[in-house]
Structure formats: structure tokens, C-alpha cells
Amino acid sequence: MFKLTLYGKADCELCDQAEAMVRSMTQRNWQLVKTDITSEAKLLEQYGWSIPVLQRADTGEELKWPFPPSRLRAFLSIAH
């Protein structure tokens, strides 16, 4: 199973849009974990101006918003 982390925060409409897009495109072999950047100062500093950000656990690669469906598909299909 592949793990994806979606960095965002509560009451973030763009984060909700990104989550819906990711969930509609991922198969059962992907696990999506949402992480609220306000829970840790380091995350808030790192991602505060660029959320939502999607990160692959297997490669560490990140995809920053805005990402159209074509970029998300490519991001999910990259084989490293």
C-alpha cells in the first residue's frame, strides 16, 4: 500500500478540494493521511504559505497546489 500525506488545515476550502480530487483518483492501494499543519510549528513554518501539499511517502516527492487533474495523475503514476 502506498501512503500519501495531505498537508493542510481546518477550514481550508482548497484543502477540501484537493482531498476530494485525490480521493476520486486514487485506488485502494493508496492510503491518504491528512495532517493539520497547525499542530506543529515546524509544519506551519514549512507549509504555511503553500497548502495544500500532497506528499508521497515512498519517494518524499511533493505536489503543491494548484494541481490540475493531469498533474495529479502523473504524480500518482510515477514509478520510482
C-alpha positions in Angstrom: 0.0 0.0 0.0 1.2 3.5 -0.9 0.9 6.3 1.6 0.0 9.9 0.7 0.1 12.7 3.2 -2.1 15.8 2.5 -0.8 18.8 4.4 -3.4 21.4 5.1 -5.5 22.8 7.9 -9.1 23.0 9.2 -11.5 25.3 7.4 -9.4 25.4 4.2 -11.5 25.2 1.1 -8.6 24.5 -1.1 -7.5 21.6 1.1 -11.0 20.2 0.9 -10.9 20.5 -2.9 -7.5 18.8 -3.0 -8.7 15.9 -0.8 -11.8 15.3 -2.9 -9.7 15.3 -6.1 -7.1 12.9 -4.6 -9.8 10.5 -3.2 -11.5 10.4 -6.6 -8.3 9.5 -8.4 -6.7 7.0 -6.0 -7.1 3.3 -6.0 -7.4 1.1 -2.9 -3.6 0.7 -2.9 -3.3 4.3 -1.8 -3.7 5.4 1.8 -4.5 9.1 2.3 -3.4 10.7 5.6 -4.5 14.3 6.4 -2.1 16.3 8.5 -3.0 19.6 10.0 0.0 21.9 9.8 -1.2 24.0 12.7 -0.4 21.0 15.0 3.3 21.6 14.8 5.3 24.8 14.5 7.8 23.2 12.1 5.0 22.1 9.7 3.4 25.5 9.9 6.7 27.2 9.0 7.4 24.7 6.2 3.9 24.6 4.6 2.1 27.7 5.9 2.1 29.6 2.5 1.8 26.6 0.2 -1.1 24.4 1.4 -2.5 22.1 0.3 0.6 20.0 -0.3 0.5 16.3 -1.2 3.5 14.2 -0.4 4.3 10.6 -1.4 5.8 8.5 1.4 7.7 6.2 -0.9 9.6 9.0 -2.7 9.2 12.0 -0.5 8.1 13.9 -3.6 5.7 16.8 -3.1 3.0 18.3 -5.2 1.9 21.8 -4.3 -1.4 23.4 -5.1 -2.7 24.2 -7.5 -2.5 20.9 -9.3 -4.8 20.1 -12.2 -6.0 16.5 -12.6 -3.4 15.8 -15.2 -0.5 16.7 -12.9 -2.1 14.7 -10.1 -2.4 11.7 -12.3 1.2 11.9 -13.3 2.3 12.4 -9.7 0.4 9.3 -8.6 1.7 7.1 -11.5 5.4 8.0 -11.1 7.3 4.8 -10.5 10.5 5.3 -8.5 
